[in-house]
Amino acid sequence: HRNILWADDMGLGKTVQSITAVEEFYLRRVMEEDGPAGSGMMAGSNTSARPGPGPVLVICPNSARGSVDHEGGWWAEITRGPNPKYFDRSTWPELEATIVDGSTPKKRKQQIRDAVDDNEYVIINWEKLRLHPELKDYKWAAIIADEAHRAKNPRAKQTKALHRLKAPIKFALTGTPIMNSPDELWSPLHWLYPDAYSNYYRFDSMFVEGYKGFKGKKIVTGVRNPDALRFELSDKMIRRTKMQVLDDFPEKLQAQEIELEMGAKQRRAYLAAENEFVLDAEHATADAEARADHVDPEDILAALKSGDKDRLKFLIPNAGARLSRMRQIATSPALLDEGFEDESVKMDYVQERINDHPGKSFVVACHHKAATETFAARLRKQKPAISCAVMNGDVPAKDRAAMVEAFQSGEAQVFIATIAVASTAITLTASDTVFFLEEDWVPANNRQMEDRVWRIGQESPVSVIRVRSADTVDTNDIAPANRLKKLMEMEVLGSEGIE
């Protein structure tokens, strides 16, 4: 298959598989055109005279691009080969790659032109994809879209930019083909098979169960015709799990959910924020115009329990900001940067667990950037201090590989990161324990964060510990989304397609 939705479980090596597949198609073409004379160009010959398959475009997250100075990421896997711990790099062909990282559009365009002229792999991140419409004008030998679920929204600019790109070989790579709803499968399928999946609404009506909510927005409740959808995907999607592939792969233990009672000061700060939220809700239900729209407390409660934030924002003024404030306080009031003390029952717990195991490596996942910085400051300030690598949106892409290397080598004992930045394309197998100080609104993002640790190279059973403040949005909002996510995966992928 030259066009495939590559949905192997995270950590099974989709990067090297897709590179070698591109090379294999190229070598087949050489053999067809040149016969036995082309056999001297086979992979493993390690000859610099080999022209390569033609320009290949790789679209990936910032953190997955890699760099000349560090192992890991697309650049290293293309030019050097897979991890030398598992692979003899002397058999790897001499491939060239260019990372599109120019400081101006003009410089980036020149980088792309030069790499295309030299038949290299061109590596560009998703954020820059929409800034370079000229990419659609090049004759690509192959295109690899890594973490293709980033293009799940058909209306997003980067999704439209992807859909305009054409090549005889197209791979859409994602360990989480369904983030929230089965209709997210349409976008990669439309890119891979534009004729067969030209109409989003047809796909939605056939395979997505739901009803119309606020302003006509579809509220997804499950999968329609799951057997038909599985059959539809059977020759278009590769899906293998770690447990299917690796007989001796360590298990991922059932996640522990730790609920902790907040201290008096933290509880007072949280209740104050919660009271403001309730007060806004009361004003909304008392307002004459709102009453005309049939707003009542039960409607607000139902939206809160279901995690329907668009509905909440309509029902309650400032609902989004109120919820975010409550989540921050549930972690630590200090995250608000309003003179609050750093009192956090969750951070106390995780810090104590880390101190119970001197020298052991840990990964700590957060939702807010301020949480990563506050917790790192705690560990660095204590005696003896604990070395940390902190990765959030403020860390330049070029520095992220060095942070991962510092953690993997043992130079940093604790890796603290925001889920949005660190949940894809990096390997953190130096640890076998992930603490979630905070969780992402999207359950699939949390699972991707777990799988930074639970992937090839891991030798121990992996523990996932979710630390939550009792009776807060930590416990009241995330669970329903997780249940719905699990239900949809079961129906679309089958029981063997999930962990």
N, C-alpha and C positions, 0 to 999 in steps of 0.2 A: 504494500500500500504506500503510495507516494504522498497521500494526504491522510493524516491520522490525528485523532485526539488522543494524546499520550497521557493517560491518567494513572500511571503507576503510583503506588503509595509513595509519600515523601521519603527521600533518602535511599531509593533503590537505584540511583544512577541514571536518571533520565538525561542528564547532560551528556555523559559519554556515550550513551546509547544513541542519542540523536546525531551526534557528530559522526560516529562510525556508520550510522545508517546513510547519512549524506555521502560519506566517502564510498560506501558500498555501491550506491546507485551510480556514482561517478565511475567507479572501476568497471562496473558492468557495461557502461556506455563505451568506455575505452576498449574493452574486449570486443564489443560488437563492431566498433568502427575499425580497430586496428588488428583484431585477431590475436594470435599468440605474441605478436610483437609488443602488444600493450602490457603483457604480463610483467615486464620489468618495472612497471609503475605500481605494482601491488603494495598495499599497506604493509609496512614492515621493511620495505626496501630502504627507507630512510634516505631517499635521494633528493637533493635540493633541486634537481632538474624537473621534478614532477610539477606540472603546472597547476594541479588542483582542480576542483570541480567547477571553478568559476566563482564569481563573488557570491558569498553567502551572507545573508542578513540575520543577525541574532538580536532579538528584542528581549530585554530582561530587566529586572529591578536593579536599582543603583547598587545595592549591596552584593549583587551577583556578578557584576562585570569583572571583578578581579583587577589585578594590576601587575605590572612588570616586576615589582619588588616583592610580591608575596605569592604564596601558594593558594590554591582555591579560586573558585570563580571561573567564568567562561574563558577568559584570556589564557589562564594557566592550563586548563584542560584541553584547549585547542592547540596551543603551541608546544606544550610539554608532555601532555598525556595525563592519564588518570593518576591517582595517588600512588606513588612508588611503593608504598607499603603493600599494595595488592597487585601491582602491575609492573611489568618490565618495560620501562620507557624506551629502551633501545629499539623496540619494535614499532615505535610510534612514528608515523610519517612526519616530515618537516612541514608543518602547516603554519601559516602566518595569519595574524589577526591584528586589527586596529580597533582601539576603544575610542569612540567618538566623544571627546571631552573638551573640545576647543572652547575657549572662553567667550567667543562671539559666534553668531550664526555663520558669518563668512568663513571663519577658521574651521568650523565643523563641516561645512559643505566641502571645503578643500580636502579635509581628512577623508571624507566619504569618497570623493572623486579619485583620490590617489589610491585608496584601498581597492576600489572597484577596478581601476586600471590594472592593478597588480593581482587580480583574482583572489583577494584575501577574504577572510571572514571579517565582517563589519559588525561591531558590537555597539548597540545603542540602547539607552534606558528608555523605559516607557514614557517618562515625562517629556523627553526630547522628541519622541516619535511624531507627535502632532505639529512640532515646530519645523519639520522638514518634509513638506509635501512632495519635494522633488524625488524622494525615495521611490515613489510609485513609477517613476520614469525609467529607472534602471532595469536591466534585464538580469534578474537574480537567478542563479542556478538553484537556490533553495532558500527558504525562510523558516526560521525557528522562532516561535513565540513562546518564551519561557514565562511561567506563572500566567498562563493565558486567561485565568479568571479575572485578571485586572481589566480585561476588555469585555466584561459581562454585560455592561450597560450599553444597549444599542445606540443610545442617544449621545453618549459621551464622545468628546472630540478624539481621544486616543483610540477608541473603538472604531470610529469611522476611518481614522488614518490606517488602522490595521486592515480593515475591509478593502481598502483601495490597493493594497499590495498584492501582487501576483507573482507566482513562480510555479514551475512544474512539480516541485517538491515542497510541501508545507507541513510542518509539525506544530501542533498546539500542545504545549506541555503544561500540565497542572496536576498537583497531587490532590486538589480539592475541586473537582469539576462542578460541584454544587455547593455554593457558599450559603445561600439562603433559600433559593427557589429553583425548581427544575427548569424554568424558562431561561435560566442563565446558560443552559447548554446551547441555546439557539445561536448565540453570537459566534463562538468558535466553530460551530458546525456550518454556519453561513459563510464564514471565511474559507473553511476547508472545502465545502461543497456548495458554492453559491447558487447553482441551478436547483439543486434538490431542496435547499432551505432558503428560498428567496423571500418567503412571507413569514414574518414573526408571528402575526396574529393567528395564522393557521396552526403553527406549532403550539402556541399558547393555548388555543382552544382544544387541541387534541390531547395535551399532556399535563396541563396545569389545572388543579382543582382549586377553586376559591370563589370569592364573591366580591362585589364592588363595595368599597368602603368610601371614606370621605373623598369628595371631589372625583369620584369615579375610579379612585386608585384600587387596584386589585389586591385583596388581602388573600394571600396564599394559605391554603389549609392542607395541601398534600399533592399527591400525584394522581392524575387521571390516566387510565389505561396503562398501568405500570408494565404489564407483560408486553404490550405493543411497543413501549418505549425501550425496554431492554432489547427487544428484537431489532428495533431501529438502530440501536447503538452497536449491535453485535459485530458488525464488520467495519465499524468506523472508530471504535474506541478500544485501546489496550488498557486493561485495568488489572494490576497484580498487587497484592498486599505483601507486606514483609513476611507475615507468617506463612503465606503460600510459598514464597520463593526460598526462604532461608530456614532450613530445618533447625539450625542451631542458634537462631537469632534470639537474643534475650527478650523476655516478655516485657510489655508495659503494664505495670501493676495497676489495678483499679484505682482511680484517682481518690485521694483522701480529701474530704471537704471539712475544713476546720472552721467552726463558727465561734467567734470570741466576743465576749461582752466588753463593750467599750468602757473606758474609765470615765469618771464623773465629768471632767472638763470636756473631753471629746464628745461625750453623750450630750452635754448641754449645747455645744456648738452645733451638733447634728440636729437636735430637736429644734433649735432656732431656725435652721435652714428649712427643715421639714415643715415647721409652722408657717413659714413664709409661703411655701408651696401650697399648703392647705388653705391659707388665707386667699391666695390667688384663685384657687379652685372655688372657694365659697363666693368670691366676687363674680366669678364667671357664671355660676349657677343662679346668682341673684340678679344678674343684669337682665334687663327686659329684652334686649336684642338677642342675648344668648338663649333666653328662654324660648324665644320664637324659633330658635334652631333646635329645640328639644334637648338642650344640654342639661344633664342631671348628674349628681354625684356618682351614680352607678355606671354611667357612661365613662366618666373619668377613671373610675377604679378599674373597669374592664380594659381600657386602653393602657393603663399603667401595668396591669398584670400581663397583658399580651405583648408589651414592649412596642406598641404602635405609637412611635414618637411623632409621626406626622399628625396623627389624630390628636395627640396630647398638645402639640404646639398650637393647633386650632382651638382646642377647648380651653386652654389655660395660657394667658399671656406670660411670656418669658419661661415657658415650661422647660425648654431645652437648657437654658442657663441654670434654672433651678435644679434640674436633675444632675447636671454636671457638678454643681456646687456640692450637692449632697454626696455624690460619689467621692469627690476629693476629700471631704471631711471624714467620710467613712474610712479613708486610708490614713489621713493625718490632716488636721486643720492647718498645719504649716504650709500645705500645698497652695493655700489661697493667697499667700504672700501679703497678709494683712496684719502682721504683727502677732499672729497666733503662735503659741508654743508647739513644738513638735511632740505632741502626745499621740501615740499611735499603738493601739493594742496589736495590730497586725504586724507592724514593723518590729515591735518588741519580740513577738513570737518568732519571726523569721530570723532576727538577729541572734536570739538565744539558741535556735537550732543550729545556726552556722557555727556559733562559738562552742557548741557541744562536740563539734567534729573538727578539731584543728587540722589544717592542711587539706581537708577535703574540698573539692570544687563544687560550686553550686551555680545554678542559673536562676535569676530572679526576674520575673516578667511583670511589667507595669503597663498601665494604659496611658497615664499622664507623664509628660516629660519631667515635671516637677517631682514626681514620685521617685524617678530614677536618681535624681540629684540629691534629694533629701535622704534617701536610704544610703546612698554611697557616702554622703557626708558623715552619717552615723558610724559606718564601718571604718572609715579613715580616721575618725576622731577618737575611737575607743583605744584602750591600751590592753594588749598590743594591737596595733592597727592591722586592718585586713586589706590586702591589695585588691583593687576593683578595676574592671573595665566597664565603662559606662557608654552605652550606645543609644542615642536618641536622634531626633531630627536635626539637632544642631551639629552633629558630627558629620564632617564632609565625607562623601562617598570614598574618596581616596584614602582616608584614614581608617575605614572600617575593617578592612582586611587585616591591618596591623593589630587591631584590638582583638580580633578573633584568634590570630596567631598567638598573641600574648596569653590569652586564656587557655588555648589548646596546649601550649608549651608549659603551663604551670606558673608563668610569670605573674598572672593575675589569678587570685583564688576564686573570686566571685564575678560573674558576668551579669550585669544589671542592664536591662534594655526595655525600650518600649516595644510592644507587640507589633505596632505598625511598621517599625523599621527592621526588626530582627526576626520576624516570623517566616521569612523566606530566604532560601538560597545560601544559608550559612550553616556550618557544621560546628556543634558544641559538644561533641562526644567526650570531652574531658570530664564532663559531669554526668552523673546518672540520676540527678534530682533537680526538678524544676518547681520552684515556688511561684505561685501567682499571687502577688500582692494585690493586683487588680486584674480584671478580665475585660476583654474586648466585648463590645456589643454583639459582634458577629461570632458565633461559636466556632465556625470553621477557622477563623484566625487564631483562636486559642489552641486548637488542635495543631495547626501549623507550627505554632511556637513550641509545643511539646515535642514535635518531630524534628526540631533542631538537635535534640539530644538523642531521640530514639531513631537512629538511622545507621547505615552501614558504618562500621568502625566502633559501634557501641558493644561493649563486652559484658555489661552487667544489666540486670533488670532495672528498668527505669521507673522512678517514683514521681508522680505528679501530685502536688499538694496545693489545693486552692484554699487560700486564707481569706475568710470573709468576716466582716463585722455583723453580728447578729441583729436582726430586725432593722435592716437598712436596705437600700437599693441593691447592695451586694447580693442579698438573698431573695429579694422579692421580684427582681426584674429579669435576671439572666436565665433562670431555670426553664421558663416556658419556651424560650427561643431554642435552648438546647434540645428539649424534647421534640419539637417540631423538626429540627434539623435531622435528628436521628431517624425519625419516622420516614422522612423523604429519602434518606440514603438507603434505608432498608428496601424501599419499594422500587427505587430506580436501579441500584447497583446489585441488589440481592444480598443475602446475609454473608456471602463469601466476599463481597466487595467492600466491606467495612471492617474495622478492627474488632 
